[in-house]
Amino acid sequence: MFKLTEFMVNDLAIQLVLPEVNQAEAIYQQVADSRASLARFLPWAKSMSSVEDEAKFIKMTRTKTANYEMLELVITVAGQPAGMLDLHQVDWTNESAEIGYWLGESYRGKGIMTESVRQLVVIAFNELGLHRLNLLADHKNTTSRAVAQRLNFTHVALLRDELKHDNQFHDMDLYTIINEIKND
């Protein structure tokens, strides 16, 4: 397992690691256990219906990571998969990317996601040389929006009816953070 970084949140040992196919069952179990709350804001959660689906997803993201098209990471807590976060929509010309994330219900409310996103921002700016990161959160997803706010992302816009899932349009909040050090 390739570990990108490790840190502590309270007394919890957290690692951000590249996904491995042998993690598919544990990751899928987190999705299955949290499906109702995940599917409220993340349409893919309904269609992730088997360990095989998760394994295919891991293989696809590993290929995209190898091609510098995205960076998909598993968040582990005490060595167990708890969720995932990524950089997608990577635009090397404009040195930007979008952050996405999810966390299993049993791991929420502990500060894990906020610190994981903070670590990803550091990696994106310091290791990958990106200039701007965007974070798109459903307007009704107050916990996801709170992550952006705690990390001092700037609220750029409320995008009305930006995404459609479950036959309904959803307003999305767009947050951004700029690598200020790179501007100097």
N, C-alpha and C positions, 0 to 999 in steps of 0.2 A: 504494500500500500504506500503510495507516494503522499507524504504529508507536506502541505504547503506552509502551514503555521499551526502553532498550538498556544493556548492561553487558558487562563482560569477565569471563571465567572462564579463569584462567591466561592464555594468549595468544589465546583464542578470542573473537571478537566475536559476542555473542548479542543478538538482538532478540526481543521479544514483539510480534507483529503480529496484526491481525485477519485471518482467513483470506479469501483471494480464490479465485474459481473457477479462475483461471489457475495456482494452486498445486496443483490437484487431482492432476495426474499425479505430481508430485514427492512429495506426501504419500502418495499411494497406493503409490508405489514403496517408501517407508520401511515401510509396513504390510506389503507383500508380502515384502520382504526380511527382516522380523522377525516374520512371521506366527506361526511355531511358538512363540516365546517370549512374544509378546503374547497369543496365544489361550490360553495356560496359565492366565492370570488375567483376561483381558478377553474375554468371549464374543463381542463384536461383531467381533473381529478375523477370525473365520472367515467371517462373512457380508459383509465388505467385499471384494467380489470383482472390482471394476472401477474404472477412473478415473471412470466415470459415477456409480457408487455414492458415491465420494468427493465429486464435484461436488454431488450431491444433498444430502449431509450438510452441506457447506459452506453451501449456500443455506439449509437449514433452520436451522443455527446462526446465520447472519447475521440471519435474521428474529427468532429468539428473543433475540438480543443487542439488536436494535433495540427489542424490546418489553420489555427489562429483565428477561427471564426467565432469562438465562444470560449468561456472558461466555466465549466460545470464542476461544482464541489459538493461533497457530502459533509454535513455537519455531524460530527460524532461527539457524544457525551459519554465519558468513561469507556470509550471504544465502541459504543453502539450507535448506529445511524439514528439520528433524531430528525433530520430534515435535509434540505438542499438549498444552495444559493448559487447564483451564476451571474456572469456577465454575458449578455447576448446583444444582438443588434450592434456588434462591434464594427466600428467605422474607423479604419486606420488612417484614412485620408484626413478626417476631421478629429482624430484622436479622441473618440467618444465611444461610449457603450451604455447599455441600460442594465440595471440591476434587477434581478428577480429572486424571490425566495419563498420558502414555506417551511413550517416547523410542525412536527407532530404535536397533538393536543397535550400530551403528558409533559411536554418540555416547555410549554408556553408560560409566560409570566415570570420568568426567572432571569431575564436580561440576556439570554443566549443569543437571540437574533440581533439585538442591537449591537452587541460586541462583535458578532460574526460579520455583520455588514461593515462595521468600523474597520475591521481587519481587511476585508475585501477592498475597501476604499484605499487603504494604505498600499496594498499590493497593486491595485490598478494604477495608482499615481506613481508610486516609487519604483515598482518593478516593471510594469508594462508601459509606463510613460504616457498614460492617457491624460487628457486635459479636462474633459467633462464627463460626468456620470449622470444619467437620468434615472429616476425611480418613478414608476407609474403605479399608483395605488387606487383601488376602487374607493370612491368618495365615502361609501358606507363602511369601509374597512378601517375603523378608527385605530386598531392596533398596528396595522401596517403603516398608516399615516404617521402614527406616533414614533415609529422607528426613524423615519426621515426627519421628523421634527427634532427628536433627541440628538441626532447627529448633525444638526445645523444645515441640512439641505434647505435650499431656498424654494419656497412654493412659487412656481412660475405661473401656473394656470389651472383652472377647473375646466376640463375638456368635457363639454356636455355631450351625452349620448355617444361617447367615444367607442365603446365596445358593446357587442351584442352577444349575450349568451342566455340560455333558457328562455328564448323568445322575448327577451327584454333588453332594452338599451341601458347601459350603465355609465354614469358620470365617472370620470377618472381625474384624480389629482396628479399633476405633473410636478415633480420636485427635481432639482438639479443641484449639483455641487461642482465647483470648479477647483482645479488644482492651482491654487494661488501661488505656490512656490514656483511653478513652471512659468508664471507670468513675469516674474522678476528678471 
